[in-house]
Amino acid sequence: MGLRWKIADDAACAAQAVKILNDWARTCTKITANYINQYLLCGFHGYPFALAGVLLRDYESWASADFAAFKKWIVDLWSKNNMEFPNNHDGQCDLHYWTDWE
């Protein structure tokens, strides 16, 4: 929806995209995948959310408080878990996982 807004300049698409992102940020408060797969999940699914936020960041009707909450959600939920694995290897020694996992 956000991309369609950028291409077609259709504000209804941007409004719907912002609503979807706001709803996700308000509803999804924790990742409940099994302990190691949560890091993969955060990379695969957090990245598109972040891209959508970047695409819509200049949509003037996205309330600043909602955008701030969305950014906090990206940092606190997705980014934190994305950085946990490469920094700490889930508490395992560096040789426990294949290097391509990082």
C-alpha positions, -999 to +999 in steps of 0.1 A: +000+000+000+028+024+008+045+017-025+013+022-043+010+056-026+045+066-037+038+055-073+002+066-078+001+094-052-030+078-037-034+091-002-060+064+007-033+038+002-009+056+025-036+060+051-044+023+050-007+014+051-002+036+082-032+021+098-018-014+093+016-004+107+001+013+137-021-018+144+010-041+142+030-019+165+002-017+190-007-054+189+026-073+184+044-069+217+066-100+218+080-127+196+070-162+207+088-184+182+110-211+197+141-196+212+166-198+183+141-193+154+130-160+169+162-145+156+155-157+121+119-146+123+130-111+134+153-108+104+128-121+079+098-102+092+112-072+109+130-060+078+099-055+057+082-036+086+112-013+088+112-008+050+075+001+051+081+026+078+109+042+058+087+043+027+059+061+047+080+083+069+072+114+048+035+108+047+023+140+064-009+125+079+010+099+099+006+113+134+040+121+150+031+102+181+021+071+161+053+073+140+073+076+172+056+045+186+062+027+154+100+036+155+101+025+192+085-008+182+110-014+155+139-007+178+126-025+209+111-056+193+127-062+160+162-046+161+169-059+196+164-094+185+182-089+152+213-078+171+211-104+198+221-133+176+252-119+159+264-103+192+258-131+216+252-163+195+223-172+218+249-179+245+268-204+225+305-204+215+313-186+182+318-219+164+284-234+174+266-219+144+275-216+108+290-183+098+263-177+071+237-173+099+250-138+106 
